[in-house]
Amino acid sequence: MRGADEKQGSMFSVVSPERRIPMDHPLRRIKAMADEILGGLSSTFDAMYSTVGRPSIPPERLLKSQILMALYTVRSDRQFCEQLDYNLLFRWFLDMSADEPTFDASSFSRNRERLLEHDVAGQFLAAVVAQARAAHLMSHDHFTVDGTLIEAWASLKSFRRKGEKAKDRKPPDDPGNPSVDFHGEKRSNETHESTTDNEARLARKAKAQPSKLSYSAHALMENRNGLIVDFRIDQANGFAERRTALAMLSDDVVKERRITVGGDKGYDTADFARDCRAINVTPHVAQTSDVRRRSSIDDRTTRHPGYLLSMRKRKLVEEIFGWMKTIGNFRRTRFKGLRRTQLAATFVAAAYNMLRVSRLAAAT
């Protein structure tokens, strides 16, 4: 029979948010992981804040808010605070009561410099990786590196000639959104820079693709379950991909035994193969199809079955970039500058790992 559309009869209700969340909700496992990690970072939080003065928003809530924003594709701090005012799931995850007032969006910007100074995001991601290793979900011998482009928070209209001043330009036809005609003008990173974000660089993914102001993002992935070991942001200068890959391998991989690293054709260069072997890493990168140069990977590497396995496993890194750009809302950075973009990227990478680990733990 048809149910009756009864109006709200009472204004007050005593219901715990804990009872409103299903017991099999995947966010329960992620919350347990986050609480354990944040408990280990308590000494770092003590060093971040003064012992006197007005109490601030707990840093645990700010960090868990970043995880929620990545998991639920919240596009800004302000939108998250708006949803936090009525979303019981978010309040439960942040250990807030239903009647507790939400905090202001400016709390994120005021505390962001503290997070950068103490490298809290890097410690958080390292703790997530340590949890995955303790659960035997990560490989110790086989890895993959890859890179992608992240759009900068700057328009092509801001890409001006270096040293140009406002008085050198023509008066704008529209002060709010002026028309800029740069057709026929030769522009490059050597002669031009963005007036909005001077660390962004003009780059494109491939030939016949449009050039955009971007940063380069680099992932080091283990090959067993496709988890992120390290994630770094650098300037998109054309050389960062191989240089950052070597830096991540040197910092995050144990060198007592020989390991392998997979990669696409962009890593098939003589210097990358030489530098990898110098640090006890066997390059399992795809052989170049460019007829103008010879591949640095020969039959001594490709004849082993492990090479073909690395070629299949390396495609998992594209799932990482796809998730981060769509669900994680990191196709374009929300911040200006390399440091703040790195901070946001690290939290998105940590959210991906936590979601992946929770699913693997549930499956086992």
Disulfide bonds with the S-S distance in Angstrom:
none
